[in-house]
């Protein structure tokens, strides 16, 4: 604390001496400079009280922990809704449950399986629609 007050004293004395030596034309500029230095010295202890904020991206260790693939999950949800609406629009059948499984390989998402639950009398019609839509590209299961 002693260093703080001595620095404040030196800054004010230096400002006063410089003002006396230079004269009238530069007096207001030197007063401004001395006031600026004194303000900086006064604010220095207060700045140390402010907590530090880090703007760095957090580092994760992906080796030990597994994070859910949110893009694949959202894609599966959106795909299930779209498939439910497609089945209804093409056949007029309301599926009881639609499940799509999506896997990620690199940057690409692939549909691996589609499961649709419908009434027993509507199974053949939905199987034909799914075979027409997906062909042999994915595993299709229509159950009751």
WOHUWO-V115831 format. One record per backbone hydrogen bond with DSSP energy under -1.0 kcal/mol. CO is the residue of the C=O (numbers start at 1). NH is the residue of the N-H. Records with the same first field share a line. If there is no record, write none. Layout:
CO=NH, NH
This chain:
1=5
2=6
3=7
4=8
5=9
6=10
7=11
8=12
9=13
10=14
11=15
12=16
13=17
14=18
15=19
16=20
17=21
18=22
19=23
24=27
26=30
27=31
28=32
29=33
30=34
31=35
32=36
33=37
34=38
35=39
36=40
37=41
38=42
39=43
40=44
43=47
44=48
61=65
68=70
69=73
70=74
71=75
72=76
73=77
74=78
75=79
76=80
77=81
78=82
79=83
80=84
81=85
82=86
83=87
84=88
85=89
86=90
87=91
88=92
97=117
99=115
101=112, 113
103=110
105=108
108=105
110=103
112=139
113=101
114=141
115=99
116=143
117=96, 97
119=122
122=126
123=127
124=128
125=129
126=130
127=131
128=132
129=133
130=134
131=135
134=137
139=114
141=116
143=118
